[in-house]
Amino acid sequence: MILLLSGLTPAFAELIVIYDSGDTRPIAPFLEVFQSKAPPLPQRPSNQPTQLGAADVESLLPIRSPGLTPGIVQPENHDRPFSQPFFLIGSDEMSKQWLIENRKRLKEIGAVGMLVQADTIADLHSIAEISAGLSIMPASASDISDALNVSHYPVLITAHGIEQ
């Protein structure tokens, strides 16, 4: 048994690039631990802006949720296995006012939010300021609205019902 294991030695193969978007960074600096000498990082031209991908908030805009509009939501009871309450809001005045009026309760019940409509960075900043620490992520909620038969926001969805 010992003879078999001692014959095994680590094998290193050269890395193969399957896809390169143009923003790919070389892995070589991270492999310095395994290699005695790593090549230097290529320099990005100074006139080329850094792209942050999903971390670049502007790349998310505009946020749209087809089928959802601001409006009055009729309360509805249900029993669904949602582990955490969540709410849908837009950057419209009705949603902002609803968020201001309900943020204390939303914090108390541990609700997380989805910003389902926003056009500008100013919209995002406005909601972030009003939310006062609530977790709100920008995302389309068309699938959720279809599944729950919801057509308006702002709305709170819990394991026991839908309300405004």
C-alpha positions, 0 to 999 in steps of 0.5 A: 500500500505504501509503495503505491502511494509513494509513486504518486506525484502531483501533476501540473497541466498548463491552463486552458482558456475556455472563454475570455470576455476581454476583462479576464485577469490572469490567474498567474499572480494567484499561482505564485505559491505553486510557481517559483516565478510568476509573470507580471500583470499586464497593464490596462491602458489608462484611457480604458475605464474599469468595468465592474460588472455586476458591481457597477450599479449603472449597468443594472439600470433601467430596472423593469418588471413587466406586468407590475405597476404602482397601485393599490393591492387588495389583501389576500390570505394564503399559506405558502412556505416563504421562509422570510417576508419580502416586499416589492417596491419601485422608485415612484412616490407611492412606493417611497411613501409606503416604505417610509410608513412601513420601514419600522415594521419591515425591519421588525419582521426581517423583511427583505426588499426588491426594487422592481422599478428604477430608471436612474442612479438618483432613484437608487440613491433615493431608495437607499436613503429612505430604506435606512438599513433595510436590505433591498436589492434591484431586480425584476420581479415579473416571475414572482408577480406571475406566480403570486398573481400580483400586479401592483407594488408596493406590496409585502408578501409573507408566509400568510398573505399579501398586503400593502 
